[in-house]
């Protein structure tokens, strides 16, 4: 039976000295009167541990599903304004009184300006897309620039430094990540002048008109199997950073590199995330560089490959942000309801364990194919739409992850277009949000005219044959594990997801409600101003 949390306030004056962990309680405290029962959220439910792929796993309880809330930021149900009072449990009389108080402080205009700025869902600074070019039918860069400006996408990652693409985005406020190919790492590492020449050719002619935020050196180099790439990676990054710093126009450009999830040796549970000892020596220097330069740690998590490793219904729900029972991390006592958060938090735990809590995480790639070969379980339009649509909604909600609540990690969806020349199974050519003619493969809620924060919760049946369940799988209550692939993965600079056999991890319900989230922010700002 679900435990009932205690009543915080019930129709009585509230003391200003009482600490509050929700906006509702804070309003009660500030205004001095509380109407109705304001209750703390119960913790998420989790099951017991059990065996699974790659190690101990998390049991799936049969209790009714209730999405866990991040501390101080409850997961909201809809961006329909008619539900505002119901979701916030915030009486209109108190809201009116709060506004009167703000007006008395002559802060109303500031509060309204902040409210309007944050309530706009027309652009989100944390949503980006990858631009792979392994194709012979892509539209001209100018048309791609127009397409991007018709969406809420604000970040664009290239795997090279195509001058036509960089120029096409001048003056658009869309920030760019430029790529350095793995084949260039050795020369950049050994010769500082080569780094200066690279910056002079690929960055300086375009800034500040084009907004270049990061130069990514190589792609998944530490897991490429080439020891010389790994040893040359840090010197190449250092030389590029020095070359960028020599120019005032480019001094703010960060330098990083992108990693596969195979850099982790442990991710079960997320709180036990740890980097692989085989790359420890090279990684330590890179992490120190990232910390000293304020650059992000860039990672490629793919829940699609996790589901392919463990194709059970409950795994699919976890991967697609569909309602599910959740999984309890017994180490942190946090409940996870989606694969994406669990993978990101495993990386967060690994960084923290090495003493780098200040290094931010950027998801450089994630995505889901909309079709595949007959034996590629999970590759379907329904699943791709559910994953990417619910991911976008999750990011817009600003709920964050259990370890990083209240903020969204910068995330680049793979990919903008299909790439018809990519080798491998059909799924490799089917990650595009758009076809080459710029029509949607499906609507992920990124177009400005159709931007929506409503979660996609309908069942997503795969169009491909489902694989047999793993040995020992007996149903919804069967424990399953979260793990990292043991295979060495080849990196490439063409944007191809290289995590075949990939990390397995399991089940989020998404509550992404940008408008109500902005209203909650409005309340926080109002309270802060009242107390000043």
Residue, then its C-alpha position, 0 to 999 in steps of 0.5 A: x500500500x502506498x504510504x500517505x505523506x504527512x500534511x505540511x500546512x492545512x488552512x492555518x497561518x504559516x511561520x516565515x521561519x519554516x523551511x519549505x521544499x516546494x513552491x506551494x509551501x514557500x508561498x504559504x510561508x511567504x504570504x502567511x496563509x495556507x488553504x488546503x492540504x499541501x503534501x510532500x511527494x512520496x518517494x518513488x518506488x523501487x524493487x529488489x536487486x536481482x541478476x541481469x545482463x552484465x551484473x546485478x539489476x533492479x527489480x520491477x515492482x508491481x505497484x501502481x506507477x507514479x512518476x518520481x519527482x525531483x526534489x523541489x520540482x514536481x513532475x507536472x501533467x500538462x501545459x494546459x493553463x486550465x490545469x495550473x491550479x490543480x497541478x500546483x495546488x495553488x489557490x487563486x486568492x493566494x496568487x492574487x495576494x502574491x501579485x499584490x505583494x510584488x506590485x507593492x515592491x515595484x517588481x512586477x515588470x521584472x517578474x513578468x519579463x522573466x515569466x514571459x522569457x522562460x515560458x516561451x517554448x520557441x527555442x530551448x538552448x539545451x536541444x541540438x541535432x547532429x549533422x551527418x553527411x554520409x549521403x549524396x542527396x543532402x539539400x544545400x546548406x542554405x536550405x538546411x539553415x532555413x529548416x533549422x530556423x523553422x524548428x526549436x533547435x538551437x545547437x548544431x553539431x558537425x563531424x567536420x568543419x564544412x565552410x559552407x555549413x558554417x557560413x550558412x548559419x551566420x547570424x542565426x544564433x544557432x551555436x555550432x560544434x565543429x569536428x576534427x577527424x581522428x586522422x588529424x589528431x596525430x598532426x595536431x598533437x605533434x605540431x602546434x603550428x598545425x593547430x594554429x593553421x586549423x584554427x585559422x582555416x576553420x574558425x577565425x574566418x567565421x567568428x563572431x558572425x557564426x556562433x562556434x561554441x565547441x571544437x570536438x577533437x576526434x570521435x570516440x578516440x579512446x575506444x577506437x582500438x588505436x593506442x596512438x589516437x588515445x595518447x595523442x588526444x590530449x596534446x591535440x586538444x591542448x594545442x588547439x586550445x592554445x591556438x584558439x586562445x591566441x585570438x580574442x574572437x575565438x578565445x571563448x570556444x571550448x575544446x573537448x572530445x566525444x566518448x562512447x559509453x564503453x568508457x564506463x566499466x560499471x554503470x549498474x546501478x548509476x551510482x556505481x558508475x566508473x570509468x574503465x581502468x584501461x583508459x584511466x591514464x589517458x582519461x585523467x589528463x583529459x578530465x583535468x584539461x576539461x576542468x581547467x578550461x571549463x569544457x564539457x565531457x561529451x558522451x554518446x548514450x543510446x537507449x536503442x542499443x540497450x533495448x536491442x540487448x534486452x528486448x522485453x516490454x518493460x525494457x522498451x517502456x523504460x527506454x521510450x519514457x513510457x509509464x513504468x514501475x521505475x527502478x531503485x538505485x540502492x546506492x543512491x536511494x534514487x528512483x529511475x524511470x527512464x534509460x536516458x537519465x540512468x545512463x547520464x547519471x552513471x557518467x555523472x557518478x563516474x566523473x564525481x568518483x574521480x574528483x571532477x564534479x564541476x565538469x559538465x556533461x553534454x550528450x553529443x549523440x542519442x537517437x532512435x532509428x525509425x526502421x531497420x532490417x527484419x531482425x533489428x528489434x525495436x526499429x520503428x516509426x512509433x518507437x523513434x517518434x516516442x523516444x525523440x518526442x518524449x526526450x525533447x519533452x523531458x528536456x523541456x520540463x527542466x526536471x533533470x535527472x535524479x542526480x542532477x535535478x532542476x536542469x537539462x543536460x545539453x543534448x544533440x539528437x542523432x540526426x537531422x537527415x538520413x544518410x543513404x551511403x552509410x554502411x551496415x544494417x538498415x537502421x544506420x541509414x534511418x536515424x534522420x528526423x528529416x528526409x533529404x527533401x526536408x519532409x519529416x520522417x515523423x514529428x518529434x515536436x521540434x517544429x516551431x509550429x507544432x512544438x508540444x510538450x505533451x508526452x507520447x505515451x501510446x504503446x509503440x509496437x515495433x514493426x520488426x520481429x521481436x527477439x526472444x527474451x533473455x534467459x530467465x526473463x519471466x515477465x514484468x517482475x523479472x529483474x533486469x540489469x544495467x550494463x556497459x558493452x564489453x566490446x571495443x567499439x570503433x569510432x569514426x568521424x562520420x557520425x555513425x552510432x558505433x555502439x553495436x552490442x551497446x550498453x544495456x540499461x533499463x526503463x521514464x515517464x516523461x512529464x515535460x510541461x514547459x508552460x507550467x514549469x515556467x509558471x513554477x519559475x515565476x513563483x520562485x522568482x516572485x518569492x525571491x523578490x518579496x524576500x529582498 
